[in-house]
Amino acid sequence: MPNIRRYLKSVTLLIAGLLGACNLEGADMDASNFFQPEMVSLLQDIQRDNRKRAEQKIESGASLNVHGKDGITPLFWLILNKDKPAIKLALQLGADPNFSDPVGDTPITIVAGGNDDEMLDILLEAGANPNAIDSNGEPVLFAAIGMSNWSQMKMLIEAGADINLTDKGNINSAHHALYVGRYEEAYYLMELGADHKLRTHGGSDMAWQIHDSLSNILLDTDTDAYKWAAKVKQQLIDRGVSFPPLSPKEVRVKWAEEGREN
């Protein structure tokens, strides 16, 4: 089961993710704590909407695509401060929406799955990659699915997110939705063309995931979740899947007999 931490987009966890082991709960996010004076001055100009002075500093060699203390970038810092006018201006002045922190997270991988759709839209409009992979190896779409954020799911897909892009375990968006109990989302993604035949490196597929959830009474039959899970099963049957499906163990045995690698 994916780590639920990936879907908790609170500011505290966001900061912890960006700045590693530093204890920043209640920390002072003053720019001078993270950047050299020249960058602090540039950020102040941007926050004050002083485009001319900011442009002069950038023309003189200042860059918005750098790492400050603990790897934080100027754009990440503005996002943490939720200063949307400044974020827009920084992007216009050359801040790269796909510039990552040292562990590989980009602004969109942090924002997606949170409760700020406008922030996500700002990044997408500026060219943020809707197929970005986060530091856990998951496509950014997974975060929106995990939080059942329909508006962000649709925003990402409309921007070009590939619903069949997989994580390190070879799980695509619809299969991921089943893993985190988002059955309606899985149904929606299947209707959009998510590949139900993909198997994880361990041999599981969507059919096994839904069979396991329904047959082992993991879902209350009176809930909407159960009803959507049953709809997903019918989707699979309509696509030619037979139930019960092979278990992951049976699949691995079959692979071994065929000399296949996972």
C-alpha positions as CSV (number, residue, x, y, z in Angstrom):
1,M,0.0,0.0,0.0
2,P,1.5,3.4,-1.0
3,N,2.7,5.5,1.9
4,I,-0.2,7.8,2.9
5,R,2.4,10.5,3.6
6,R,2.5,11.1,-0.2
7,Y,-1.1,12.3,-0.1
8,L,-0.9,14.6,3.0
9,K,-0.2,17.9,1.5
10,S,-0.2,20.1,4.6
11,V,2.3,22.9,4.7
12,T,4.2,21.1,7.6
13,L,4.8,18.0,5.5
14,L,5.5,20.0,2.4
15,I,8.2,21.9,4.2
16,A,9.6,18.7,5.8
17,G,9.7,17.1,2.4
18,L,11.6,20.0,0.9
19,L,14.0,20.6,3.7
20,G,14.9,17.1,4.8
21,A,15.6,16.6,8.4
22,C,15.4,20.2,9.5
23,N,12.7,20.7,12.1
24,L,10.7,23.6,10.5
25,E,7.4,23.3,12.3
26,G,6.8,26.9,13.3
27,A,10.0,27.9,11.7
28,D,10.7,31.3,10.4
29,M,10.4,31.2,6.6
30,D,12.2,34.5,6.1
31,A,14.0,34.4,2.8
32,S,17.3,35.4,4.5
33,N,17.3,32.1,6.3
34,F,17.6,30.3,3.0
35,F,19.2,32.5,0.4
36,Q,22.1,34.9,-0.1
37,P,21.4,38.6,0.2
38,E,21.2,39.1,-3.6
39,M,18.5,36.5,-3.9
40,V,16.6,37.9,-0.9
41,S,16.6,41.3,-2.6
42,L,15.3,39.8,-5.8
43,L,12.5,38.0,-4.0
44,Q,11.6,41.2,-2.3
45,D,11.3,43.0,-5.6
46,I,9.1,40.2,-7.0
47,Q,6.9,40.2,-3.9
48,R,6.5,44.0,-4.2
49,D,5.7,43.6,-7.9
50,N,8.7,45.6,-8.9
51,R,9.2,44.0,-12.2
52,K,11.8,46.5,-13.5
53,R,14.1,46.1,-10.6
54,A,13.7,42.4,-10.7
55,E,14.5,42.3,-14.4
56,Q,17.6,44.4,-13.8
57,K,18.9,42.0,-11.2
58,I,18.3,39.0,-13.5
59,E,20.0,40.7,-16.4
60,S,22.9,41.3,-14.1
61,G,23.2,37.6,-13.5
62,A,20.8,36.6,-10.7
63,S,18.9,33.4,-11.4
64,L,15.6,32.1,-10.0
65,N,16.7,28.5,-10.8
66,V,19.1,27.9,-7.9
67,H,19.1,26.0,-4.7
68,G,19.3,27.8,-1.4
69,K,19.9,26.3,2.0
70,D,18.8,22.7,2.3
71,G,17.9,22.7,-1.4
72,I,15.0,25.0,-1.4
73,T,14.5,27.0,-4.6
74,P,13.1,30.5,-4.9
75,L,9.9,29.2,-6.6
76,F,9.4,26.6,-3.8
77,W,9.9,29.4,-1.3
78,L,7.2,31.5,-2.9
79,I,4.9,28.5,-3.1
80,L,5.4,27.8,0.6
81,N,4.4,31.4,1.3
82,K,1.4,31.0,-1.0
83,D,2.2,34.3,-2.7
84,K,0.4,33.7,-6.0
85,P,1.0,37.1,-7.6
86,A,4.7,36.8,-6.8
87,I,4.7,33.2,-8.1
88,K,3.2,34.3,-11.4
89,L,5.7,37.1,-11.8
90,A,8.6,34.8,-10.9
91,L,7.4,32.4,-13.6
92,Q,7.2,35.2,-16.1
93,L,10.7,36.3,-15.2
94,G,12.2,32.9,-15.9
95,A,11.6,30.7,-12.9
96,D,11.4,27.1,-14.3
97,P,8.3,25.3,-13.1
98,N,10.1,22.0,-13.7
99,F,13.3,22.9,-11.8
100,S,13.6,20.3,-9.1
101,D,14.9,20.2,-5.6
102,P,17.9,18.0,-4.8
103,V,15.7,14.9,-4.2
104,G,13.8,15.3,-7.5
105,D,10.5,16.9,-6.5
106,T,9.3,19.8,-8.7
107,P,6.7,22.4,-7.7
108,I,3.9,20.4,-9.4
109,T,4.7,17.2,-7.5
110,I,4.3,19.1,-4.3
111,V,1.2,21.1,-5.2
112,A,-0.8,18.3,-6.8
113,G,-3.0,16.5,-4.4
114,G,-3.3,19.5,-2.2
115,N,-6.3,21.8,-1.8
116,D,-5.2,24.6,-3.9
117,D,-6.4,24.1,-7.5
118,E,-5.5,27.6,-8.5
119,M,-1.8,27.0,-7.6
120,L,-1.8,23.9,-9.7
121,D,-3.4,25.8,-12.6
122,I,-0.7,28.5,-12.3
123,L,2.0,25.9,-12.7
124,L,0.4,24.1,-15.6
125,E,-0.2,27.4,-17.4
126,A,3.5,28.1,-17.0
127,G,4.5,24.8,-18.5
128,A,4.8,22.5,-15.5
129,N,5.1,18.9,-16.7
130,P,1.8,17.0,-16.0
131,N,3.8,13.8,-16.3
132,A,6.3,14.7,-13.7
133,I,7.6,11.9,-11.5
134,D,8.0,12.7,-7.8
135,S,10.9,11.7,-5.5
136,N,9.0,8.5,-4.6
137,G,8.9,7.5,-8.3
138,E,5.2,8.2,-8.8
139,P,3.5,10.1,-11.6
140,V,2.1,13.4,-10.3
141,L,-1.4,12.3,-11.3
142,F,-1.3,9.7,-8.5
143,A,-1.3,12.4,-5.8
144,A,-4.6,13.9,-7.2
145,I,-6.1,10.4,-7.3
146,G,-5.0,9.6,-3.8
147,M,-6.8,12.7,-2.4
148,S,-9.8,12.1,-4.7
149,N,-9.3,15.6,-6.1
150,W,-11.4,15.4,-9.2
151,S,-10.7,18.9,-10.4
152,Q,-7.0,18.3,-10.3
153,M,-7.2,14.9,-11.9
154,K,-9.1,16.5,-14.8
155,M,-6.7,19.5,-15.0
156,L,-3.7,17.2,-15.2
157,I,-5.3,14.9,-17.8
158,E,-6.4,17.9,-19.9
159,A,-2.9,19.2,-19.7
160,G,-1.5,16.0,-21.1
161,A,-1.1,13.6,-18.1
162,D,-0.6,10.1,-19.4
163,I,-3.1,7.8,-17.5
164,N,-0.9,4.8,-18.5
165,L,2.3,6.2,-17.1
166,T,3.6,3.8,-14.4
167,D,5.4,4.1,-11.2
168,K,8.5,2.0,-10.3
169,G,6.3,-1.1,-9.6
170,N,4.6,-0.9,-13.1
171,I,1.3,0.4,-11.7
172,N,-0.7,2.9,-13.8
173,S,-3.2,5.4,-12.7
174,A,-6.3,3.2,-12.6
175,H,-4.5,0.4,-10.8
176,H,-3.1,2.9,-8.3
177,A,-6.6,4.1,-7.7
178,L,-7.6,0.6,-6.7
179,Y,-4.7,0.3,-4.4
180,V,-5.7,3.4,-2.5
181,G,-9.4,2.5,-2.5
182,R,-10.5,5.1,-5.1
183,Y,-12.9,2.9,-7.0
184,E,-14.9,5.6,-8.7
185,E,-11.7,7.2,-9.9
186,A,-10.5,3.8,-11.2
187,Y,-13.8,3.4,-13.1
188,Y,-13.4,6.9,-14.6
189,L,-9.8,6.2,-15.7
190,M,-10.7,2.9,-17.2
191,E,-13.4,4.7,-19.3
192,L,-10.6,7.0,-20.5
193,G,-8.6,4.1,-21.7
194,A,-6.3,3.1,-18.8
195,D,-4.7,-0.3,-19.6
196,H,-6.2,-3.0,-17.3
197,K,-3.8,-5.6,-18.5
198,L,-0.7,-4.2,-17.0
199,R,0.8,-6.3,-14.2
200,T,3.0,-5.1,-11.4
201,H,6.5,-6.5,-11.0
202,G,5.0,-8.8,-8.4
203,G,2.4,-10.2,-10.7
204,S,-0.8,-8.3,-9.6
205,D,-3.2,-6.7,-12.0
206,M,-6.4,-4.7,-11.7
207,A,-8.5,-7.8,-11.9
208,W,-6.7,-9.4,-8.9
209,Q,-6.9,-6.1,-6.9
210,I,-10.6,-5.8,-7.4
211,H,-11.2,-9.5,-6.8
212,D,-9.3,-9.4,-3.6
213,S,-11.2,-6.4,-2.3
214,L,-14.6,-7.9,-3.1
215,S,-14.1,-11.5,-2.3
216,N,-12.4,-11.0,1.0
217,I,-15.2,-8.6,2.2
218,L,-12.7,-5.8,2.6
219,L,-15.6,-3.4,1.6
220,D,-18.9,-2.8,3.3
221,T,-21.5,-3.9,0.8
222,D,-23.7,-0.9,1.7
223,T,-21.1,1.7,0.8
224,D,-20.6,3.6,-2.4
225,A,-17.1,2.2,-2.5
226,Y,-18.4,-1.3,-2.8
227,K,-20.8,-0.3,-5.5
228,W,-18.1,1.4,-7.5
229,A,-15.8,-1.6,-7.0
230,A,-18.5,-3.9,-8.4
231,K,-18.8,-1.5,-11.4
232,V,-15.1,-1.8,-12.0
233,K,-15.3,-5.5,-11.9
234,Q,-18.1,-5.4,-14.5
235,Q,-15.9,-3.1,-16.6
236,L,-13.2,-5.7,-16.6
237,I,-15.7,-8.5,-17.4
238,D,-16.9,-6.4,-20.3
239,R,-13.3,-6.2,-21.5
240,G,-12.9,-10.0,-21.5
241,V,-11.5,-10.6,-18.1
242,S,-12.4,-13.9,-16.5
243,F,-13.0,-14.2,-12.7
244,P,-11.5,-15.4,-10.5
245,P,-8.2,-14.1,-12.0
246,L,-4.8,-15.6,-11.5
247,S,-3.3,-14.6,-8.2
248,P,0.1,-12.8,-8.1
249,K,1.7,-16.0,-6.8
250,E,0.3,-18.0,-9.7
251,V,1.4,-15.4,-12.2
252,R,5.0,-15.5,-10.8
253,V,5.1,-19.3,-11.1
254,K,3.9,-19.0,-14.7
255,W,6.6,-16.4,-15.4
256,A,9.2,-18.6,-13.8
257,E,8.1,-21.5,-16.0
258,E,8.3,-19.3,-19.1
259,G,11.7,-18.0,-18.0
260,R,10.4,-14.5,-17.8
261,E,11.7,-11.8,-15.5
262,N,9.3,-9.8,-13.4
